[in-house]
Amino acid sequence: METTQGRPARLRVGVIGPGRVGSVLAQALGRAGHEVVATTAVSDSSRANAASRLPTARVLEAPQVVAASDLVLLTVPDDALPDLVEGLAATGTHLRGTLLVHASGAHGHGILAPATLVGALPLALHPAMTFTGRDEDIERLPNCAFGVTAPDQLRPIAEALVVEMGAEPVWITEDKRTLYHAALAGGANHLVTLVSESASLLSAAGVPEPGRMLAPMLSAALDNALRLGIHGLSGPVLRGDAGTVAGHIEQLRENAPESVASYVELARLTADRALNAGMLKPEDAARLLDVLRR
């Protein structure tokens, strides 16, 4: 594979698994000047997705996609990735010199080892972004960060590809990849659950437009958390209002019993962090924790 001034030359890009993430990454590489030449598409929906988002790509079987490409996006579900890689390597697919790129946050380049042993060039490029399958996904990719993991000799190529897509490469070592992904999943995925739960409880309390009420407060809370960390905290736990917290738990038991356990655990974690940061007095923390143990 040739390079130009430290950057990958124009590459033929293939996609195995053109779903929400794969189709967006392929589009972004196409915008950067690479050529999207081939994709798999098994179901009717994946064929329709490929036709609308990857119009220059021929629909081929996975080994043919690899043969037609210089860079192949392996954007299948995490659990399917090992079997896909092993299958490509075991069936004699020509992998030598091909950039194999997966976008799994939970894995580094080690999961591509069967292909690496037969000459593939392994890269793990995970966009720290949520994808919904909507048109705005491609517009959100620039300016986001990618978790990048690759062998040292391939690091410049991995980082250059991310920069070409308009994003910021952030180096994650192989042994910290799962921790990195746990942090992102806990922040982004669980945030959606928490906000949805808050909106549902507000609806139960008679609020007609929960989203409209939540948006300013949650936007401010997110901004505070990103800028100030735990020192952006506000609310009854920070104030040591054990009685208020007890009232919350009582109402949740009556109206949303499935939410009690998560509320209690998050309140405990909040109290612990506030106490360790010197923001909550030990005596107030003790009263709170007593309420949270009931």
NORQUIHU-V959626 format. One record per pair of residues at least 12 apart in sequence whose ideal C-beta (glycine too) atoms are under 6 Angstrom apart, sorted by the first residue. I is the first residue (numbers start at 1). J is the second residue. If there is no record, write none. Layout:
I_J / I_J
//
This chain:
7_160 / 8_157 / 8_160 / 10_33 / 10_34 / 11_34 / 11_70 / 11_71 / 12_35 / 12_37 / 12_69 / 12_70 / 13_26 / 13_29 / 13_34 / 13_36 / 13_71 / 14_38 / 14_65 / 14_68 / 14_69 / 14_72 / 15_39 / 15_73 / 16_40 / 16_62 / 16_65 / 16_74 / 17_75 / 17_76 / 18_39 / 18_49 / 18_50 / 20_131 / 20_133 / 21_75 / 21_103 / 21_131 / 22_73 / 22_75 / 23_49 / 23_53 / 24_137 / 24_138 / 25_73 / 26_54 / 27_53 / 27_138 / 28_141 / 28_165 / 32_164 / 32_165 / 36_54 / 36_56 / 36_57 / 37_68 / 38_57 / 38_58 / 38_60 / 38_65 / 38_68 / 38_69 / 39_54 / 39_57 / 40_62 / 40_65 / 41_59 / 63_93 / 66_93 / 67_94 / 71_99 / 72_100 / 73_101 / 74_102 / 75_103 / 78_104 / 78_106 / 81_111 / 85_112 / 85_114 / 85_115 / 86_114 / 89_114 / 89_115 / 89_118 / 95_115 / 95_118 / 95_119 / 95_120 / 96_119 / 98_120 / 99_121 / 100_112 / 100_115 / 100_120 / 100_122 / 101_123 / 101_125 / 102_124 / 103_126 / 105_126 / 105_181 / 106_178 / 106_181 / 108_124 / 108_149 / 108_174 / 108_177 / 109_122 / 109_124 / 109_149 / 109_150 / 110_174 / 121_154 / 123_150 / 123_158 / 124_149 / 125_146 / 125_148 / 126_147 / 127_144 / 127_146 / 128_144 / 128_145 / 128_184 / 129_144 / 130_188 / 142_166 / 144_167 / 145_168 / 145_170 / 146_162 / 146_167 / 146_169 / 147_170 / 147_172 / 147_180 / 148_169 / 148_171 / 149_172 / 149_174 / 149_177 / 204_255 / 230_273 / 230_277 / 237_267 / 237_270 / 237_271 / 238_274 / 240_284 / 242_287 / 242_288 / 242_291 / 245_291 / 246_291 / 264_292 / 267_292 / 268_292 / 271_285 / 271_288
//
